Amino acid sequence: MGRGAASVMSQEKILIVEDEELLADTTADARITAAIKAKLLGDHDLSAISISVNTTGGIVTLSGTVPTPAAISKAMLLAMETDGVQEVISTLQVKPKG
């Protein structure tokens, strides 16, 4: 095997490792999102329908509407206490029921 072939094989191995890491990150992010949505479903003060959850690289973004400022804090805490979460960003807005 020539030197060029070894270089190509090495580059292919790097690409495979990077793809596997990306897949692992994507799987972990999906697991985090699902765990947070499940927690939202189980909380009578928060709505899983009104709150969107997006996770990228362990950073969770919550968006949508909640009825009170306290609900924003509660949703952020709920997300932060989920395994794998590195940071929580909220763009939640208060929209009182009524």
Stockholm file with secondary structure:
# STOCKHOLM 1.0

chainA/1-98         MGRGAASVMSQEKILIVEDEELLADTTADARITAAIKAKLLGDHDLSAISISVNTTGGIVTLSGTVPTPAAISKAMLLAMETDGVQEVISTLQVKPKG
#=GR chainA/1-98 SS CCHHHHHHHHHHHHHHHHHHHHHHHHHHHHHHHHHHHHHHHTCTTSCTTTEEEEEETTEEEEEEEESSHHHHHHHHHHHHTSTTCCEEEECCEECCCC
#=GC SS_cons        CCHHHHHHHHHHHHHHHHHHHHHHHHHHHHHHHHHHHHHHHTCTTSCTTTEEEEEETTEEEEEEEESSHHHHHHHHHHHHTSTTCCEEEECCEECCCC
//
